[in-house]
């Protein structure tokens, strides 16, 4: 029984050490939908077609 507990403890310690010491990946940049993009929303009024104005 002691060997089983020691094996479980060693496995747990191995996982913790692996997570602590592995190289960190750069954070993925999230993609914003157009309705969530502040720059899109700012320029929306300038893109809106005025009445009587043709494109």
Residue frames as qw, qx, qy, qz and C-alpha x, y, z in Angstrom:
[[0.000, 0.884, 0.468, 0.000, 0.00, 0.00, 0.00],
 [0.322, -0.767, 0.103, 0.546, 2.87, 2.36, 0.74],
 [0.398, -0.091, 0.596, 0.692, 4.27, 1.80, -2.74],
 [0.172, 0.658, 0.647, 0.345, 0.93, 2.77, -4.34],
 [0.175, -0.935, -0.232, 0.201, 0.74, 5.97, -2.29],
 [0.420, -0.553, 0.337, 0.636, 4.36, 6.77, -3.13],
 [0.366, 0.211, 0.667, 0.614, 3.68, 6.21, -6.84],
 [0.050, 0.834, 0.521, 0.177, 0.60, 8.46, -6.74],
 [0.320, -0.863, -0.030, 0.389, 2.56, 11.12, -4.85],
 [0.443, -0.311, 0.486, 0.686, 5.44, 10.98, -7.33],
 [0.283, 0.488, 0.663, 0.493, 3.04, 11.22, -10.26],
 [0.089, -0.923, -0.373, 0.035, 1.35, 14.25, -8.70],
 [0.384, -0.735, 0.183, 0.529, 4.68, 15.95, -8.04],
 [0.459, 0.003, 0.603, 0.653, 5.80, 15.20, -11.60],
 [0.179, 0.720, 0.579, 0.336, 2.69, 16.83, -13.05],
 [0.221, -0.938, -0.168, 0.208, 3.08, 19.91, -10.86],
 [0.456, -0.532, 0.369, 0.610, 6.76, 20.29, -11.77],
 [0.415, 0.268, 0.649, 0.579, 6.03, 19.81, -15.47],
 [0.070, 0.859, 0.469, 0.194, 3.34, 22.51, -15.40],
 [0.327, -0.889, -0.005, 0.320, 5.57, 24.90, -13.45],
 [0.429, -0.541, 0.468, 0.552, 8.70, 24.47, -15.56],
 [0.586, 0.420, 0.590, 0.362, 7.41, 24.03, -19.11],
 [0.193, -0.026, 0.223, 0.955, 8.00, 26.88, -21.59],
 [0.273, 0.584, 0.489, -0.587, 5.14, 29.34, -21.69],
 [0.357, 0.447, 0.622, 0.535, 3.28, 29.86, -24.95],
 [0.032, 0.009, 0.004, -0.999, 2.37, 33.39, -25.97],
 [0.362, 0.422, 0.627, -0.545, -1.25, 34.24, -25.30],
 [0.286, 0.397, 0.721, 0.490, -3.50, 33.81, -28.31],
 [0.108, 0.129, -0.001, -0.986, -4.91, 37.07, -29.60],
 [0.346, 0.477, 0.766, -0.259, -8.66, 36.99, -29.53],
 [0.093, 0.232, 0.561, 0.789, -10.57, 37.93, -32.65],
 [0.221, 0.377, 0.446, -0.781, -13.29, 40.51, -32.23],
 [0.319, 0.582, 0.716, 0.218, -16.50, 40.40, -34.20],
 [0.194, 0.427, 0.219, 0.856, -17.30, 43.64, -36.05],
 [0.390, -0.748, -0.307, -0.440, -20.02, 44.56, -33.58],
 [0.729, -0.619, -0.140, 0.257, -17.50, 44.25, -30.70],
 [0.645, 0.127, 0.062, 0.751, -14.63, 46.09, -32.41],
 [0.140, -0.764, -0.270, 0.569, -14.37, 49.67, -31.03],
 [0.138, -0.358, 0.414, 0.826, -12.67, 51.01, -34.17],
 [0.027, 0.323, 0.813, 0.485, -15.40, 49.59, -36.39],
 [0.125, -0.746, -0.635, 0.155, -18.08, 51.15, -34.22],
 [0.188, -0.636, -0.020, 0.748, -16.33, 54.54, -34.24],
 [0.042, -0.234, 0.556, 0.796, -16.16, 54.59, -38.04],
 [0.203, 0.433, 0.875, 0.072, -19.68, 53.30, -38.52],
 [0.166, 0.806, 0.365, -0.436, -21.33, 56.72, -38.54],
 [0.033, 0.642, -0.401, -0.653, -18.94, 58.00, -41.20],
 [0.107, -0.060, 0.902, 0.414, -19.70, 54.98, -43.39],
 [0.305, 0.543, 0.730, -0.282, -23.46, 55.38, -43.09],
 [0.216, 0.335, 0.537, 0.743, -25.04, 56.63, -46.27],
 [0.115, 0.321, 0.296, -0.892, -26.78, 60.00, -45.94],
 [0.457, 0.620, 0.623, -0.136, -30.28, 60.45, -47.42],
 [0.415, 0.892, 0.042, -0.172, -30.06, 61.88, -50.93],
 [0.082, -0.731, 0.639, 0.223, -26.40, 60.89, -51.20],
 [0.953, 0.264, -0.068, -0.133, -25.49, 58.20, -53.70],
 [0.613, -0.529, 0.529, 0.254, -22.52, 55.91, -53.60]]
